Amino acid sequence: MAKKQFSTDEIIQIEQELLNNQSAKRRSASKKIGKNELFQLGEQLYNAYLKEREDKRTWETQTEMILALGKIGFKKALQDLEQIIKKNEPHDMITIASARSYVRLKRMNLNDAKPVIELIKEGNLSVLNGALGVLTYDDMQPSENETKEIISILDTKKESDISIIGLSDPRAFLISAMSKWDKKLCSEYLNRFIRSDNSSLKVSAESAINGKKSQYE
């Protein structure tokens, strides 16, 4: 999808919205920066986030700011993301966003899944969802060894820790990503869920076998 071209005046307006008293305005500005990769507003966005995080009530806006920082490759935010991820909150949108942006900021290239592997080894549900979501959102193509390691790590997780009613199952993101991968590497994994009683993952696996994603950002 083509990114919108903003005039100088429009960019100044977005920058001003980051300072607006209304959280919805700040959130909207953050989305625009991330979606359209307005790299020139990185420093302003980061400073706005540092102020925003002091108010626990605005978690939705903080989430959008964190995601935008990842999308524009603002590496200065890595230390802040690491602190959030270290807390490893199991059911937390800010943690999900932090893990997602961490992967985008740490990987050496689009297909480098080492940051994903790093996070999912010790990650609780939020970290798992954030890290694995990037695989399908960005159409990453990990190496054969990385693919096998990701599957192996997930297989060590307790079912009760990753399959929770009302919450995203991180395996759904992996399965969706596999729709673009070499089926020789992942058909065994996909067929496991096609034969399972988990209706949601079964549908996702069937779509992946047919080359169709089931998860979108």
Beta strands, then each sheet from edge to edge (+ up, - down):
end
